[in-house]
Amino acid sequence: MAEEIDKATIAKAYARWAPVYDLVFGKVFDAGRKAAIVAAEKIGGRILEVGVGTGISLPDYSRANRLCAVDYSEPMLRKAQERVVEQKLTHVEAVAVMDAARLGFADNSFDVVVAQYVITAVPDPEATLDDFVRVLKPGGEIVLVNHIGAEDGFRRIFELGFAPIARRLGWRPEFPWGRLTSWAAKHANVTMIERRPMPPLGHFSLIRFGKR
């Protein structure tokens, strides 16, 4: 499949990003991060953030919640652990290296699963979402923030042309909305609650799925 990326590519890409991630992407993705946290905290409780990276979002969560933070990249996660210690983020229960599609948690463990800028950067998005549903409690929500590829026009042409380079950097710019709707349609216990455009330029979306 042309748009596949593998774990080795992801690990190498994010090891390179780790030292500069906050500087390069901190402001760019700030609105999406904060919107995801607001959505997650409407439910609150025990929250899993998958693909936490350097942990840039962790200080923004209310101390009333309990957080588990996982990522596939050890260099990124070391920075997250440093942030937890330096800022005394006592609401963070665990920071662990973990495959997003094979989460080391029991079924029905979390009230909310948050994944920011993750689904287009994993080898198997559908399997990853399946595991999100598995660890989510009934009545809970999956909160995603992600770039969704354009369906037509110049941006679509650009995304398709840029895709081979982007995959070496760790993501798929051409990821279609239809993959998410098709995935949800196959799960009787999953419903889409919201899709909302996010900065910059509305090219990103906040997406919420509920588990019945």
N, C-alpha and C positions, 0 to 999 in steps of 0.2 A: 504494500500500500504506500503510495507516494509520500504521504504526510507523516509516516511513522517516525518517531525518534526513540532512541534506546537509552537505557540507564547510564551506560558509560558516557554517552554524549552529555546527558544532563549533569552527571557528577563533575565532568571536566569543565563544563560551561559555568556552573555555579561556584566552583572553586575559584575560577578567575574573577567572577563577580563579587565574591565575598568582601575583599578589602575596600571596594568602592561602591557597593550596592546602595548604601544609605545616601551617599552624596549624589549619585546619578539618578536614583529613582525615588528618593525620599519625598520631594515636593511633587513630582509628577503623579505619584500614586496616592498622595495624601488624602484627597477627597474620597476616593474609593475605599481606602482603609477605614476612614472614620465612618462612612456610611455603613460599611459592613458591621462595625462594632455596634453602632446604634441599633441596627436590625437584630443583631445577636442578643443584645441586652434587653430587648423588648420581651424576650423569653427568659434569658438569664439562667442561672444555675451552674451546671458543670458544662464548660465549653471546651471543645477541641479545636485548636487551630492547626490545620494541616498546611505544610509548606510555609512555616513561620519565618524561614530565612534568618535574618539577623535579629529577629525579635523586635523590629521597629514598632510594631503595633502593640506589644504587650503592656507598656505603661499606660496606654489609653483606656484599657478595660477597667471598669469599676472593681474595687477591692471586694465588693460584695459577691463577685463571681469566683468560681474556681476554674483555673485554666490548665490544660495540658497542651504542650506545644511540640510538634514533631516536624521533621524535615529530612529529606534524603541526603542533603549535603552536610557533611561533617564540618567543613570550614565555616559555612554559614551558621550552623548551629552553635559552634564555639562562641561566636559573637553574641548569639542570643543568650547563652548561659552567662557570659560576662555581664550582659545587660541586666539579667535577673539578679545577679549578686550585687553589682554596683548600685543599682537603684532600689534594692531591697524589695523586690516584687514578690511579696509573701503570698499573693493570691495565685502564683504559678506553682502548681503541684509537681509538674514534671516537664523536663525538656529532653527529648529523646530522638535519636536517629531512627527513622522508620520509613518503610516503603508505603506510599499513600494508598496503594492498591492492596496492601496486606498489613493492615493496622493491627498492632499487638494489643488490642483491647477486646473485652467481652462484648457480646451482643447487648444492645440497649444500654450503653454506658453513659451517653451524653445527651444533654438537653438541646445542644446546638453544635453543629459542625461548620466551621468557617474555613473557606479555602480562597485566598486572595491571589489572583494571578497564577493559579496552579493548574487548572484543568487543561489548558492548552499546552502545558509543559510536562505532561506525564505520558509515558508510552501508550497506556491504554485508558483513555478517559472514562469509558463506560464501566470497566472493572473497578476503577477508582471510585466512581459514584456509587457503584453497588456496595462497596465496603463502607462508604459514608452512611448509607442507609442501614447497613447491618449494625453499626455501633450507635446509631441514633435511637433514642427512645421514641415510642409512639407519641404523637403530639408535638414532637420536636421539629426543628427546621435545619436545612442545609442552606447556608448563605455563601454564595459565590460572588466574586468580582472578577471579571475577565474581559479580555478583548474578544469580540465576536467579528468574524470576517464579514466583509461587505458581500451582498448578494449579486451586485452588478456594478457597472460604471468603472471609472478610473481607479478608485481605491481597490476594487476587486482585482483589476489587472496588475496593479502594483503589488498587492499582497501575494498573488500567485508567483510573480516574478521574484519577489524577495524571499519567498518561502525556503528555498534551499539554503540560503545564508542564515536565515533566522533559526532554522533547525540546528545549525551548528552552534548558535548562541543559546539554544535551550528552549525555544517555543515555536508554535505554529501560528503565524499571523492570519492564515486563511481559514481558521477553524470555523465551520458553519454552525449557525444557530440550530439547524435541523438535527444535528447530532444530539443536542440536549433534549429537544422535544421528542425525538424518536426514542431516546433512552427512557424518558419519563413515561411515555405511552406504554412501555412494556412492563411497567410496575404498577400493579393495582393499588398498592399502598402509598403511592407517591403522587402528589399533585403540585403543579406549578402555582405559586402564589403571586409572584411579581417578577417583572423584568423592567428595570429602570435605567435610562442612559446615565453615564458617569463621565466626568472630565477625564482626559482632555478631549474636547471636541465631540463628546458623545460616542467615541469609538469604543468605549468600554461599557459594560453593563453590570449592574447589581442584579442578581438573580436569586430568588428564594424558592426552595422546594419544601413542602411539608410532608411528614410521614404520618399517615393515618393510624 
